[in-house]
Amino acid sequence: MASNIHELRSKGADSEKITVNLGFVDLGRVDLMVRDGFYANRSDFIRTAVRNQLERQEESVRQSMTRRQLSLGLSHFTKRDLEAARDAGAPLQIQVIGLASIADDVTPELARAAIRSVEVLGAFQASSAVKAALADRTA
């Protein structure tokens, strides 16, 4: 159904803003590295640090993804996808690391009829009504 899963790429529009609290000394050290030209800005430093840590733990993450049967990337579910799942009597188990999105024309009733569970590590985009309808099925 979700045949359009793509590898994530680092692009501004495909990201989500987070807040990181650092101690003053650590923040000062980051600013020093920025001032000395190692990084373009604080955000560049943080993105690089996160990527480096994820690379160090890549095998552990891969094993966990396999064990939990999670898909990596972008998964978009259309009204047609959900109607097909409902009509086949095979509700979807959405399990994604990255971004899972449900089309805006999907009704809460269709979502409940076609989706058994939702587990998204990253971001889940759907209308407020669909999210509310799936609240008891979302991990």
C-alpha atoms as a printed R data frame, in Angstrom:
    type eleno elety resid chain resno       x      y      z
1   ATOM     1    CA   MET     A     1   0.000  0.000  0.000
2   ATOM     2    CA   ALA     A     2   2.671  2.490  1.003
3   ATOM     3    CA   SER     A     3   4.830  1.758 -2.017
4   ATOM     4    CA   ASN     A     4   6.321  5.225 -1.965
5   ATOM     5    CA   ILE     A     5   8.892  4.868  0.816
6   ATOM     6    CA   HIS     A     6  12.018  6.909  0.183
7   ATOM     7    CA   GLU     A     7  15.358  7.267  1.914
8   ATOM     8    CA   LEU     A     8  15.444 10.413  4.060
9   ATOM     9    CA   ARG     A     9  17.617 13.255  2.836
10  ATOM    10    CA   SER     A    10  18.752 16.193  4.894
11  ATOM    11    CA   LYS     A    11  16.758 19.157  3.600
12  ATOM    12    CA   GLY     A    12  15.355 22.096  5.500
13  ATOM    13    CA   ALA     A    13  11.760 21.454  4.437
14  ATOM    14    CA   ASP     A    14  11.967 17.797  5.516
15  ATOM    15    CA   SER     A    15  12.970 18.487  9.096
16  ATOM    16    CA   GLU     A    16  11.473 19.338 12.438
17  ATOM    17    CA   LYS     A    17  12.788 21.889 14.888
18  ATOM    18    CA   ILE     A    18  13.826 20.696 18.349
19  ATOM    19    CA   THR     A    19  15.136 22.488 21.419
20  ATOM    20    CA   VAL     A    20  18.370 21.470 23.128
21  ATOM    21    CA   ASN     A    21  19.317 22.732 26.571
22  ATOM    22    CA   LEU     A    22  23.078 23.025 27.110
23  ATOM    23    CA   GLY     A    23  25.082 24.221 30.065
24  ATOM    24    CA   PHE     A    24  26.808 27.580 29.703
25  ATOM    25    CA   VAL     A    25  30.270 26.046 29.436
26  ATOM    26    CA   ASP     A    26  29.219 23.611 26.698
27  ATOM    27    CA   LEU     A    27  27.427 26.412 24.869
28  ATOM    28    CA   GLY     A    28  30.551 28.555 25.102
29  ATOM    29    CA   ARG     A    29  32.656 25.741 23.663
30  ATOM    30    CA   VAL     A    30  30.217 25.381 20.761
31  ATOM    31    CA   ASP     A    31  30.356 29.142 20.150
32  ATOM    32    CA   LEU     A    32  34.163 29.001 20.169
33  ATOM    33    CA   MET     A    33  34.142 26.274 17.502
34  ATOM    34    CA   VAL     A    34  31.703 28.338 15.433
35  ATOM    35    CA   ARG     A    35  33.809 31.485 15.817
36  ATOM    36    CA   ASP     A    36  36.949 29.575 14.816
37  ATOM    37    CA   GLY     A    37  35.223 28.398 11.628
38  ATOM    38    CA   PHE     A    38  34.783 24.693 12.401
39  ATOM    39    CA   TYR     A    39  31.012 25.065 11.988
40  ATOM    40    CA   ALA     A    40  28.794 27.622 10.258
41  ATOM    41    CA   ASN     A    41  26.595 28.136 13.330
42  ATOM    42    CA   ARG     A    42  25.255 26.391 16.444
43  ATOM    43    CA   SER     A    43  22.665 24.455 14.447
44  ATOM    44    CA   ASP     A    44  25.354 23.145 12.103
45  ATOM    45    CA   PHE     A    45  27.344 21.903 15.104
46  ATOM    46    CA   ILE     A    46  24.311 20.181 16.648
47  ATOM    47    CA   ARG     A    47  23.256 18.529 13.365
48  ATOM    48    CA   THR     A    48  26.804 17.250 12.863
49  ATOM    49    CA   ALA     A    49  27.011 15.936 16.429
50  ATOM    50    CA   VAL     A    50  23.672 14.126 16.093
51  ATOM    51    CA   ARG     A    51  24.659 12.569 12.748
52  ATOM    52    CA   ASN     A    52  27.999 11.427 14.160
53  ATOM    53    CA   GLN     A    53  26.301  9.799 17.146
54  ATOM    54    CA   LEU     A    54  23.741  8.079 14.912
55  ATOM    55    CA   GLU     A    55  26.547  6.748 12.704
56  ATOM    56    CA   ARG     A    56  28.324  5.348 15.774
57  ATOM    57    CA   GLN     A    57  25.155  3.516 16.797
58  ATOM    58    CA   GLU     A    58  24.107  2.516 13.270
59  ATOM    59    CA   GLU     A    59  24.301 -1.255 13.809
60  ATOM    60    CA   SER     A    60  22.272 -1.097 17.026
61  ATOM    61    CA   VAL     A    61  19.635  1.040 15.316
62  ATOM    62    CA   ARG     A    62  19.516 -1.335 12.337
63  ATOM    63    CA   GLN     A    63  19.024 -4.347 14.617
64  ATOM    64    CA   SER     A    64  16.285 -2.588 16.558
65  ATOM    65    CA   MET     A    65  14.518 -1.585 13.319
66  ATOM    66    CA   THR     A    66  14.622 -5.182 12.093
67  ATOM    67    CA   ARG     A    67  13.390 -6.550 15.409
68  ATOM    68    CA   ARG     A    68  10.493 -4.068 15.523
69  ATOM    69    CA   GLN     A    69   9.772 -4.307 11.762
70  ATOM    70    CA   LEU     A    70  10.015 -0.554 11.251
71  ATOM    71    CA   SER     A    71  10.255  1.059  7.811
72  ATOM    72    CA   LEU     A    72  12.801  3.824  7.315
73  ATOM    73    CA   GLY     A    73  11.952  6.919  5.317
74  ATOM    74    CA   LEU     A    74   8.827  8.695  4.184
75  ATOM    75    CA   SER     A    75   5.493  6.876  4.043
76  ATOM    76    CA   HIS     A    76   2.425  8.582  2.639
77  ATOM    77    CA   PHE     A    77  -0.986  6.922  2.822
78  ATOM    78    CA   THR     A    78  -3.632  8.097  0.363
79  ATOM    79    CA   LYS     A    79  -7.381  7.732  0.546
80  ATOM    80    CA   ARG     A    80  -7.104  5.018 -2.112
81  ATOM    81    CA   ASP     A    81  -4.501  3.100 -0.020
82  ATOM    82    CA   LEU     A    82  -6.762  3.141  3.016
83  ATOM    83    CA   GLU     A    83  -9.894  2.233  1.066
84  ATOM    84    CA   ALA     A    84  -8.053 -0.773 -0.392
85  ATOM    85    CA   ALA     A    85  -6.920 -1.917  3.075
86  ATOM    86    CA   ARG     A    86 -10.437 -1.507  4.470
87  ATOM    87    CA   ASP     A    87 -12.066 -3.288  1.513
88  ATOM    88    CA   ALA     A    88  -9.573 -6.177  1.757
89  ATOM    89    CA   GLY     A    89 -10.289 -6.554  5.469
90  ATOM    90    CA   ALA     A    90  -6.576 -6.080  6.185
91  ATOM    91    CA   PRO     A    91  -6.120 -3.047  8.449
92  ATOM    92    CA   LEU     A    92  -2.671 -1.470  8.217
93  ATOM    93    CA   GLN     A    93  -0.061 -1.480 10.922
94  ATOM    94    CA   ILE     A    94   1.894  1.696 10.242
95  ATOM    95    CA   GLN     A    95   5.424  1.364 11.643
96  ATOM    96    CA   VAL     A    96   7.845  4.052 10.458
97  ATOM    97    CA   ILE     A    97  11.078  5.726 11.425
98  ATOM    98    CA   GLY     A    98  10.989  9.081  9.659
99  ATOM    99    CA   LEU     A    99   7.769 10.642  8.446
100 ATOM   100    CA   ALA     A   100   4.362  9.015  8.103
101 ATOM   101    CA   SER     A   101   1.600 11.106  6.600
102 ATOM   102    CA   ILE     A   102  -2.051 10.538  5.831
103 ATOM   103    CA   ALA     A   103  -3.693 12.458  2.999
104 ATOM   104    CA   ASP     A   104  -5.932 15.373  3.910
105 ATOM   105    CA   ASP     A   105  -8.988 13.855  2.196
106 ATOM   106    CA   VAL     A   106  -9.001 10.817  4.526
107 ATOM   107    CA   THR     A   107 -11.935 10.902  6.936
108 ATOM   108    CA   PRO     A   108 -11.632  9.845 10.578
109 ATOM   109    CA   GLU     A   109 -14.053  6.983  9.871
110 ATOM   110    CA   LEU     A   110 -11.922  5.657  7.005
111 ATOM   111    CA   ALA     A   111  -8.761  5.954  9.096
112 ATOM   112    CA   ARG     A   112 -10.310  3.908 11.934
113 ATOM   113    CA   ALA     A   113 -11.607  1.278  9.517
114 ATOM   114    CA   ALA     A   114  -8.298  0.921  7.655
115 ATOM   115    CA   ILE     A   115  -5.591  1.401 10.313
116 ATOM   116    CA   ARG     A   116  -4.997 -1.059 13.143
117 ATOM   117    CA   SER     A   117  -2.052  0.754 14.733
118 ATOM   118    CA   VAL     A   118   0.379  3.632 14.250
119 ATOM   119    CA   GLU     A   119   3.943  3.683 15.565
120 ATOM   120    CA   VAL     A   120   6.023  6.553 14.242
121 ATOM   121    CA   LEU     A   121   9.447  7.485 15.511
122 ATOM   122    CA   GLY     A   122   9.928 10.873 13.922
123 ATOM   123    CA   ALA     A   123   6.887 12.799 12.734
124 ATOM   124    CA   PHE     A   124   3.280 11.831 12.059
125 ATOM   125    CA   GLN     A   125   1.251 14.178  9.856
126 ATOM   126    CA   ALA     A   126  -2.505 13.881  9.553
127 ATOM   127    CA   SER     A   127  -5.498 16.104 10.083
128 ATOM   128    CA   SER     A   128  -6.432 16.831 13.687
129 ATOM   129    CA   ALA     A   129  -9.609 14.799 13.263
130 ATOM   130    CA   VAL     A   130  -7.726 11.751 11.938
131 ATOM   131    CA   LYS     A   131  -5.137 11.995 14.725
132 ATOM   132    CA   ALA     A   132  -7.948 12.153 17.285
133 ATOM   133    CA   ALA     A   133  -9.687  9.153 15.700
134 ATOM   134    CA   LEU     A   134  -6.448  7.137 15.887
135 ATOM   135    CA   ALA     A   135  -5.366  8.321 19.347
136 ATOM   136    CA   ASP     A   136  -6.089  4.960 20.982
137 ATOM   137    CA   ARG     A   137  -4.114  3.168 18.233
138 ATOM   138    CA   THR     A   138  -1.056  5.399 18.297
139 ATOM   139    CA   ALA     A   139   2.048  4.331 20.196
